[in-house]
């Protein structure tokens, strides 16, 4: 018997059984893809065909009707099979959640539900690099004069877009309306190009590179007011990263257990003739297992808070705001703790294996590299401050926050709220 870190519900058990063969296929090639730095194109297609992108779509519209807690458990399972793929779908599930939120409030999202059920997914294209100021966007949407809009600009950290039929693009409006919006762009048109130029040392299969939009066309119905975005979006983005970290931890645990069981060489000053009987090695594995257990449990606790936030769609603005704040604070607190748990676990596994564990063909370093890369998004040191400020001063957390250039020559500059979204690469 081993530690049971998973949720139990009839719906979830059905979903896990449904996707088990797909995840097994994905896991079988994960190490090779990592070593070759190869995008999981075929694996994403497997998930599309299996209906993974539609698990949150209501049953009456052809989906699985999964809760966010159930989806989170599936994300953890998927990340354990291939950590890249859980993050690949991050932008898709955020966009799908936005459509679910609006459907719960006033209906009318059947077109999108049908697309998701048919296997179409959305990628993320929100963040910009370079000279873009923190309170604006260089990607601009303008009227095209034919009942459509045209989009021009460049985005980076466009996780998932290289695999997707749609791009969820955060833009500045260049018409009389002004302000910011979400442009939902079909990616197969001539005006869209997506490049696999992500150069991070981890999460190399996420395709989190550059998307370029040159006179790309956007239907008027696919221009969405940014201020109407679902209120717990930053918490959901972070929940996906927490699930990815938990899945990385589970994969690292599986690897270290397998290697310890099969290890025949030991040291003259060891505590037992076999490595698998060495008390210190077993203690280290136990610490890793306990860290993974706690990481998954905390992550699923955050998912419960987000389910409560989703259920507030029809309960009024005050209740929706209160539940979104609770979800944001829980996801922030979890980020601080889960990050430490998984980073330590993916480093400590080498204590149980000796120098041979560092062999490149084993790829065990990938667990730490990937966890470190995921943990570098939306820095945990800033989230720790958010949690502390809430506890001491009752300060609400920032919901939609940005990354970009600031006025560095101003000594009086202080952080301020800006009407833009968090970096979601």
N, C-alpha and C positions, 0 to 999 in steps of 0.2 A: 504494500500500500504506500502511496505517495501523497503529498499534500494536494488537496483538491482545491484549485483556485477558481473554478468556473461557476457560473450561474446555472440554475436549474429552472426550467419552465417547459411545458409541453411545446410551445411555439418555438422556443430556442432549440430544444432537442431536435425538432423536425428540421430546422434550418441547418443545424450543424451536421446532421446526417446527410442532408441534401448536398451540402458543399464539401463534404469530406473527401470524395474522390478528386474533385478539382484541386483542393488544397494539397492533397498528396502528390498530384502531378506537379504542381507548382514547387513544392518543397524539394522534389527529387532533383531539380536542376538549379536550385538557388545558389549553391556554392559555385558551380561552374560559371553561372552568369556573373556572379560577383568577381571572380578571378579574371574573367574575360572583359569585364566592364561592358556588358551587353544589356541593352534595354529589354525588359520583359514584354515585348510586343505580343507574342503568341499567348502569353499568360494573361495579359489584360483581355485579350479576345476571349479566352476561356471564361473569364469572370463575366464578361458581357453576355455571352451566350447562356451562361448558367443563371442569369438574372440577378447577379449580386448587386448591381446598381439600382435595383428596384425593390430592395427588401423593405424600405420605409414607405413605399407607395401603398396606399390602403388596399385591402383585399378586394373591395368592390370595384377597384380600378385595375385589377390584374397583378398587384404586387403582393408582398408577403405580410404587410401590415406590422412590421417589427417595431418594437419600442426602441428608443435610443440606447437603453441598457442592453437590449439584445443585439443591436447593431454593434455596440462597443465590444461585446464578447466576440462577435465575428471578426471585428477589426483585430483584436488581440490574436485570434486564431490565424488570421491571414498574415499578420506581421511575424508570427512565429514561423510560418512557412516561407515567407519572403518579406522582409521588413520594408522593402521598397514599395510593395503593392498597397499596403495600408495607407501610406502617405500619398501615393499616386491618386487615390480616390478621395483625398481630403477635400479638394475644391468641389468635386462632384456632389458629395453628400452635403456640403454647406449650401450649394445652390438648390439642391433638392429639398433641403430643410426649409429654405426660404419659400419655395413653392408650396410646401405642406402647410407652413404657417399661414400663408395668404388663403389657401384653400379652406383651412379651418375657420377663418374669419368670414370669408364671403364666397367661397367656391371658385369655380372657373378655371381650374388648373388641369383639366382633363387632357389637353393637348400635350402638356409636359409629362404627365403621368404615362401617357401612351408612348412617348419617346423613350422614357426610362425603361418601360416594360419591354420595348423592342430592342433594348441593349445599348441605346445611346447614352453617352455620359458627357459631363461638362468638366472642363479643366479650369484651372485658376490662372488669372492674369491680372494681378492687382499691383504688384510692387514695381518700382522703378529704381534704377541706379543712376549714378552720375550727378548732374547738377540740379536735379529736380528738388525744389524747396519742400520742406516738410509739410506745408499747408496747401499744397496744390498738386496738380498732375500735369505731366507733359503730353499725355495721351488725350486727344481731343476728339469729341463727337460733334459733327456739324450737319445741318440739313443738306440733303442731296438734291432737293428740288423735285423729286419724283415719288414723294410719299415715303421715302426712306432716309436714312442717315448714312454719312460716311465717317469712317473712323481712321485716324492716323496717329501712330505713336509706337513706342517700343516698351515692352515689359520684360522683366527678368524674374527669376524664381517662379516660373510659370508651371508649377508642378501639375502633372497630369495632362496638360493641354496637348502635348505631342501625341497622346493616345486618343484624344477626345474628338467627338463630332461638334462640340460647342465649346466656346471659351467664355467664361464669366469675367468680364473686363471692367475694371473700375476706371472711370473716365471723368474728365472735365467737359462740361457742355459748353460749346462755343456758339450757342444761339441765344435768342432773347430770353430763354428760360433761365440760363446760367446755372451755376451750382455744379453738383456732382451727380453722377448716375451710374447705373450698371448697364452696360451694353452686352447683350448675349449674342455672340457672333458665331456664325457657321464657319468652321475651320477649313472646309474643303474648297473655299473660293480662292481665286487668284490673288486677292489682296492680303492673304494671311500666310505667313511662313513661320514655322516653329523649328528651333534649332536645339540639338542636344549638345549644348556647350557648357553645361554645369560642370564646374571644376573643383567641387568640394571633395575632400578625401573620404567622405561617407555618403550614404544614400545615393550611390552613383547610378542606380537604376530608376530613379524617379523622373528623369527627364526634366529636371528643374532648371531649364535654361532660358533662352530668349525667344520671345514671340514678337514678330514685327507685323504691324498693320499699316498697309498703304492703300488708302482709298477703299478700305473694306466696307462692304455694305451691311447695314443693320436695319431690319424691319422696324417700323415705328412701334409695333406691339412688343418688340424685344428690347425696348429702352425702358428701364425700370428706375423709379425714383430711389436714390440711395437712402433717403431719410425713412423710407418704408421697409428697409431691410429688417429681417427678424432680429429681435432685440438681444438674443443670447448668442449671437454669431461668434464673438471672440472666444467665449467659453467652449463652443463647439469645435472651433479650429484647434483649441488647446487640447480638448478631449481626444481628438484624433492623434495628436502627438503623444499624449499620455498612453494611449492604447498601443501606439507603435513602439514606444519604449518598453511597455510591459511585454509585448510580443518578442522584442529583441532579447529581453531578459530570459524569457522562457526558452528561446532557441539556444541561448548561451548555456543555460542550465542543462538542456538536453545534450549538448555537445560535451560539456565537461563530465557529465555522468557516463556517457558512452566511452570517452577516452580513459577515464579512471578505471572503469570495469575492464577495459582491454589492455591496460598498461602492465607489462611484464617486468620491465626494468625498475629497480629501486636503488636506494642509496644504502651504504654500509651503516650509516647512522640513523636509518629510518626506525619507525616504531613497530614494524611488522614485516614479515617476509613478503607479503603482497601489498601493493599500493592500496588496493580496495579494502584492506583491513587496517590501514594506518589511521590511528585516532585523529591525528592532526589534519590529515587529508580529508577524512570524513567530516570533521568539524568545519573545514572550509567549505565543502560542498553543502553542508547544512546551512551555513550562513548565506550562501548564494540562493539556495532554495527558499529560505525564509524571506530574503529580500524580494525575490520574484513573487512570492505569495502576497506580501504586503503591497507591492506595486500594483498587482492586478486588483486586489481588494479596494485600494484607494481609488483606482481608476473607475471601477464600477460604482463606487459611491458617488463620484462626480456625475456619472451617467444618470443616476437617479435624480440628481438635482436638475439636470437638463430635461429629463422627462417631465418633471414638475413645471419647468419653465415653458415647455411646449404646450402643456395642458392649460396654461393660462391664456391661450390665444383668444378665448371668448369670455374671459373673466374680468375684463376692464383694464384700463391703462395702469392704474395703481398696483393691482395685483401682478400684472405682467412685469412691471418694473421691479417689484420686490423680488419676484422669483428669478428674474434675470440677474439681479445683483447677487443673490445667493449663489447662483450657478457660477458667476464670474469669480466670486471670492473662493468658492470651493476648488475651482479649476486652478486658480493661482496658488493656493496652498498646496494642492496636490503636485503641481509642477515643481515646487521647491523640494518636496520630499522624494517623489518618484525619480526625479533626475539623479539625486544622490544615490538612491538605492541601486539603480540600474548601472550607473557609471562605475560604482564600486564593484558590483557583481561581475561586470564584464572585464574588469581589470584583475580581480582576485582569482578568477578561474585559472590563471596561469600559475598560481601558487600550488595548485593541485597536480600540475602536469610536468613541471620541469622545462628545461630548455627545448626539448623536442616539441613542446606545444607551440613554439613560435614558428615552426616550419610554415613557409608561405603556402604550400599546397593544402595545409589544414584550414587556412583561412580564419583562424579563431580571432585574429585581430579585427576582423570585420565587425564583430559585435560591439567592441568599444568604439571603433571609428564611426559606426552608424549611430550608436547611442549619443556620442559626443556631438555629432552633426545635428541630430534631432533636438538635443538639449540646447543647442546654440540659437534656436529660433526663439524670438520673443524672450529675451534673457531672464533667467530665473532670479537674478539678483534684483531686478526691477520688480518682479512679482512678489518677492519677499517684502519689499518696502510697501507695496500696495496692501498686503495682508496686515502688516504691522500698523499702517496708518488707519486701516479700518478698525482694528482691535482697540487702538489707543484713542483715536479721535473720531471714530465713526465716519471717516471719509469714504464716500462711494468710490468704487474702482473705476478706472477709465474703460469704457466699453469699445469705442472705435478709436484706435490710435495708429500713428503713422511712423514711418521711417523716412528720413530725407535730410537735406542740407538745412542748417540753421544759420542765423546771423552770428557767426563766431566772434565778431569784433565788438559785440555788445556785452558789457560787463553785467548788465541788469537782466539778461535773458533768463527766463524761467520757463519750465515746461507749462504748456497750456493745452486746453482741449481744442482739438481741430476736427472738422467734419469729414474725416477720412478714415479709411479702414486700416487695420493692423497689417503688418507685413506677413504674408501667408505663404511664403515660399517653402 
